[in-house]
């Protein structure tokens, strides 16, 4: 007999954990449309406004005219086209490494990368707050998995000292943590890697395009050598398109295209998306004012929200999570803001730990001063009404 899942859905509803889709009737921008009504969007990872940029759209349109819509096959069969090769060259140059390899999504990039790097004989040490795709990838690798306390270098060092000698080790972390907005202590992690002959893998999905003097990510932010780590990231956030990538040595690329199942057995990314991503990377490198405006907007909103008394995480990025603890409070506050014309969805377990539900705001370079003022006013009124501040 087929399960109808009604009881499971009811249980989620009771716990304030049921999620539902909303149909978006507009492009990704600082405003968003639901059911014909416009809202100020505070939940997009389109940090630099490139998802709807005319040059990026034009690159995609021209690529469709030349290359068609789909690639037709996996990359190793007949699916690798000129836009794919060009994007990988652009990513390697941008990240200042020898080579890059692209995947269909950021999630599948991790599912392909981690199991290819280590097997059941190895040890993976992963930050507790790593993205679900990283944790799933670690489990898929079948290596021994140990989780260290979030950004706790001492706990990591303790786990490293307990390892069996000569055992391959991966240390896995995000560069910018997606739900808290804080940064991994990469210099300390890299030091431990050198001491214990471990490999550092960094998911820089939220750092790429945002962190560092030139927007190259958290590696640049900390002044580290990109050749000392393995970086992965997505093309769907600051780059504004879709897909994922791994950046590192030419040998790493050659190895992964022969061993990463999520690459080998997947139809290639649409060539138009690859062409659009290349255009976006060029904009990021040639228009630093976008990133400067992003950080100005971020600091403006962060100062205003903390000044009102909201409890934020120790964020160091344009991700501004407001902690309200209970899932019920988060849902009610999100709905009140929605009624006021602000789209700021509630983030609840299992995405975040229990009793840490939040409203996760993300800032864009394209938000206007007037929009941010409207957001602050709405949060002040809602926070007072719900006794959050």
C-alpha positions in Angstrom: 0.0 0.0 0.0 1.3 3.4 -1.0 2.0 5.8 1.9 -0.1 9.0 1.8 2.3 11.0 4.1 -0.6 12.9 5.7 0.5 12.2 9.2 4.1 13.1 8.6 2.9 16.5 7.1 0.7 17.0 10.1 3.6 16.4 12.4 5.7 18.9 10.6 2.9 21.4 10.8 2.5 20.9 14.6 6.3 21.5 15.1 6.1 24.7 12.9 8.5 23.0 10.5 6.4 22.5 7.4 7.7 24.3 4.3 5.8 25.3 1.2 6.8 26.7 -2.2 5.9 30.2 -3.3 5.6 31.0 -6.9 7.9 34.0 -7.8 6.4 36.1 -10.6 9.4 38.3 -11.2 13.2 38.1 -11.9 15.7 38.0 -9.1 16.0 41.6 -8.0 15.8 43.8 -4.9 12.0 43.5 -5.2 10.1 40.3 -5.7 6.5 39.6 -6.8 4.1 37.1 -5.2 0.5 36.9 -6.3 0.7 40.2 -8.0 2.1 42.0 -5.0 5.6 43.5 -4.7 7.9 43.0 -1.8 11.4 44.1 -0.8 13.5 41.0 -1.2 15.8 40.2 1.7 16.4 36.5 1.0 18.3 36.2 -2.2 22.0 35.3 -2.6 22.2 37.4 -5.7 24.8 39.6 -3.9 26.0 41.7 -6.8 22.7 41.9 -8.8 24.2 39.9 -11.7 21.3 37.3 -12.1 19.3 40.0 -13.9 22.2 42.0 -15.4 21.7 43.0 -19.1 25.2 41.9 -20.1 24.8 38.5 -18.4 21.4 38.0 -20.0 22.7 39.0 -23.4 25.6 36.5 -23.1 23.1 33.7 -22.4 20.8 34.7 -25.3 23.7 34.8 -27.8 25.0 31.5 -26.6 21.5 29.9 -27.1 21.5 31.3 -30.6 24.9 29.7 -31.3 24.9 26.6 -29.2 21.3 25.7 -28.6 19.7 25.1 -25.2 20.9 21.7 -24.0 24.4 20.2 -24.3 23.0 16.8 -25.3 25.3 14.6 -23.3 27.6 14.2 -20.4 30.9 16.2 -20.6 33.0 13.1 -21.4 30.7 11.9 -24.1 29.9 14.8 -26.4 28.7 17.5 -24.0 31.7 19.7 -23.5 31.3 22.8 -25.7 33.4 25.9 -26.1 31.4 27.9 -23.4 32.2 25.1 -20.9 35.9 25.3 -21.7 36.0 29.1 -21.6 34.2 29.2 -18.3 36.8 26.9 -16.7 39.6 29.0 -18.0 37.9 32.1 -16.7 37.3 30.5 -13.3 41.0 29.4 -13.1 42.2 32.8 -13.9 39.8 34.4 -11.5 40.7 32.1 -8.6 44.4 32.3 -9.5 44.9 28.5 -9.8 46.0 26.2 -12.6 42.6 24.8 -13.5 38.9 24.5 -12.7 36.2 21.9 -13.4 32.5 22.8 -13.5 29.5 20.7 -12.4 25.7 21.0 -12.7 25.0 22.4 -9.2 27.0 23.3 -6.1 25.3 20.4 -4.2 26.4 17.9 -6.8 29.9 19.4 -6.9 30.4 18.4 -3.3 28.9 15.0 -3.9 31.4 14.5 -6.7 34.4 16.0 -5.0 34.6 14.6 -1.5 34.1 10.9 -2.3 36.7 11.2 -5.1 39.3 12.7 -2.7 39.1 10.0 0.1 37.8 6.5 0.7 36.8 4.3 3.6 40.5 4.1 4.7 40.6 7.9 5.3 39.4 10.3 8.0 37.2 13.4 7.4 37.0 16.2 10.0 34.2 18.6 9.2 32.9 21.7 10.9 29.6 21.2 12.6 28.0 23.9 10.6 29.0 22.7 7.2 26.3 22.8 4.5 24.1 19.7 4.1 25.8 19.0 0.8 29.2 18.7 2.4 27.9 16.4 5.2 26.1 14.2 2.7 29.2 14.1 0.6 31.3 13.1 3.6 28.9 10.3 4.4 28.9 9.1 0.7 32.7 8.8 0.8 32.4 6.1 3.5 35.5 7.4 5.3 35.4 7.8 9.1 33.7 11.1 9.7 34.3 13.2 12.8 32.6 16.6 13.4 34.4 19.3 15.2 32.8 22.2 17.1 32.0 25.2 15.0 35.2 27.1 14.2 36.9 25.5 17.2 40.5 25.0 16.3 41.4 23.5 19.6 38.8 20.8 19.3 40.0 20.1 15.8 43.5 19.8 17.0 42.4 17.3 19.7 40.7 15.1 17.0 43.8 15.3 14.8 46.1 14.1 17.6 43.8 11.0 18.1 44.1 9.9 14.5 46.0 6.9 13.3 49.3 7.7 11.8 49.6 7.7 8.0 45.9 7.8 7.6 44.7 10.2 4.8 42.8 13.2 6.2 40.5 15.8 4.8 39.5 18.9 6.8 36.3 20.3 5.4 34.8 23.7 6.1 32.8 26.5 4.5 34.6 29.8 3.9 31.6 31.9 4.7 29.0 29.9 6.7 25.7 30.2 4.9 23.4 30.3 7.9 25.5 32.3 10.3 27.5 34.5 8.0 30.7 34.1 9.9 34.1 33.0 8.5 36.1 29.9 9.0 39.5 30.5 10.7 41.3 29.5 7.5 44.9 30.4 8.5 44.7 28.3 11.6 43.1 25.4 9.7 45.8 25.5 7.1 48.5 25.5 9.8 47.0 22.4 11.2 46.8 20.8 7.8 50.6 21.4 7.3 51.3 20.0 10.8 49.3 16.8 10.3 49.7 16.3 6.5 46.0 16.9 5.9 44.2 18.4 2.9 42.0 21.4 3.4 38.7 21.6 1.4 36.8 24.9 1.4 33.3 25.4 0.2 33.5 29.1 -0.8 29.9 29.4 -2.2 29.1 32.5 -0.2 32.7 34.0 -0.4 33.2 34.0 -4.1 32.5 37.4 -5.5 32.0 38.9 -2.1 35.1 38.4 0.1 38.6 39.7 -0.6 40.0 42.9 -2.2 39.1 41.6 -5.7 36.2 39.4 -4.7 38.1 36.1 -5.2 36.8 34.7 -1.9 37.8 33.9 1.6 41.3 32.7 0.5 42.0 36.2 -0.8 40.4 37.7 2.3 42.9 36.0 4.5 45.8 36.5 2.2 46.4 32.8 1.7 47.9 31.0 -1.3 45.0 29.5 -3.4 47.4 26.7 -4.4 47.5 25.4 -0.9 43.9 24.3 -0.7 41.1 22.7 -2.7 38.3 25.2 -3.3 34.8 24.6 -4.5 31.9 27.0 -4.9 28.8 27.8 -6.8 28.0 30.0 -9.8 24.5 30.6 -8.4 25.1 33.3 -5.8 27.3 36.3 -6.5 28.0 35.1 -10.0 24.2 35.0 -10.5 23.9 32.0 -12.8 23.9 28.3 -12.0 26.3 25.3 -11.4 29.3 24.6 -9.3 33.0 24.3 -9.7 36.2 23.0 -8.2 39.4 25.1 -8.5 42.9 23.8 -8.0 45.8 22.1 -9.8 45.6 20.8 -13.4 46.3 17.3 -12.0 43.3 17.7 -9.6 41.0 18.6 -12.6 42.3 15.6 -14.6 41.8 13.3 -11.7 38.2 14.5 -10.9 37.0 14.3 -14.5 38.0 10.6 -14.4 36.7 9.8 -10.9 33.9 12.2 -9.8 30.7 10.4 -10.5 28.6 13.5 -10.2 30.6 14.8 -13.2 31.0 11.7 -15.2 27.4 10.6 -15.2 25.6 13.9 -15.5 24.5 15.7 -18.7 26.6 18.9 -19.2 25.5 22.3 -17.9 23.5 24.2 -20.6 26.1 26.1 -22.6 24.1 29.4 -22.2 24.5 29.2 -18.5 28.3 28.7 -18.9 28.5 31.7 -21.2 26.5 33.8 -18.8 28.8 32.8 -15.9 31.8 33.9 -17.8 30.2 37.2 -18.5 29.4 37.6 -14.8 33.0 36.8 -13.8 34.3 39.5 -16.1 31.9 42.0 -14.5 33.0 41.1 -11.0 36.6 41.7 -12.0 36.0 45.0 -13.9 33.4 46.6 -11.7 34.7 46.7 -8.1 32.2 49.4 -7.3 29.5 46.7 -7.1 31.3 45.0 -4.3 32.0 48.3 -2.5 28.3 49.1 -2.6 27.4 45.7 -1.3 29.6 46.2 1.7 28.3 49.7 2.3 24.7 48.4 2.3 25.7 45.5 4.5 27.3 47.8 7.1 24.3 50.2 7.0 21.8 47.4 7.7 24.0 45.6 10.3 24.5 48.8 12.3 20.8 49.7 12.2 19.6 46.2 13.3 22.1 45.8 16.1 21.4 49.4 17.2 17.7 48.4 17.6 18.6 45.6 19.9 18.2 42.5 17.6 20.4 39.5 18.4 22.5 38.8 15.3 25.1 36.1 14.9 28.8 37.0 14.8 28.5 37.5 11.0 31.3 39.0 9.0 29.5 38.9 5.6 26.4 40.2 3.9 24.5 37.4 5.5 22.7 38.9 8.5 20.9 36.3 10.6 18.5 37.6 13.3 18.1 34.9 16.0 14.6 34.5 17.5 15.1 31.0 18.8 11.7 29.3 18.4 10.3 28.2 15.1 6.9 29.5 15.9 8.3 33.0 16.7 10.3 33.0 13.5 7.2 32.1 11.4 5.0 34.7 13.0 7.6 37.4 12.6 8.2 36.4 9.0 4.5 36.6 8.3 4.2 40.0 10.0 7.1 41.3 7.8 5.4 39.8 4.8 2.2 41.7 5.6 4.4 44.9 5.8 5.9 44.2 2.3 9.2 42.7 3.4 10.1 39.2 2.2 12.3 37.6 4.9 11.5 33.9 5.3 12.0 32.0 8.6 14.9 29.6 8.8 14.2 26.6 11.0 15.5 23.2 12.0 16.9 21.0 10.5 18.6 23.8 8.4 19.8 25.3 11.7 20.2 23.7 15.2 17.2 23.5 17.5 16.3 26.7 19.4 18.2 28.8 16.9 15.5 29.6 14.4 16.1 32.9 12.6 15.3 35.4 9.9 18.2 35.3 7.6 18.6 38.5 5.7 21.0 38.8 2.7 22.0 42.2 1.3 22.6 43.1 -2.3 24.7 45.8 -3.9 21.5 46.8 -5.7 19.4 47.6 -2.6 18.7 51.4 -2.4 19.0 53.5 0.7 15.2 53.9 0.7 14.6 50.2 0.6 17.0 49.5 3.5 15.3 52.3 5.5 11.9 50.7 4.8 13.3 47.3 6.0 14.7 48.7 9.2 11.4 50.5 10.0 9.4 47.3 9.4 11.8 45.2 11.6 11.6 47.8 14.4 7.8 47.8 14.4 7.6 44.0 14.1 10.3 43.4 16.7 8.6 45.7 19.2 5.2 44.1 18.6 6.5 40.6 19.1 8.7 41.5 22.0 11.8 40.3 20.2 13.5 43.7 21.0 
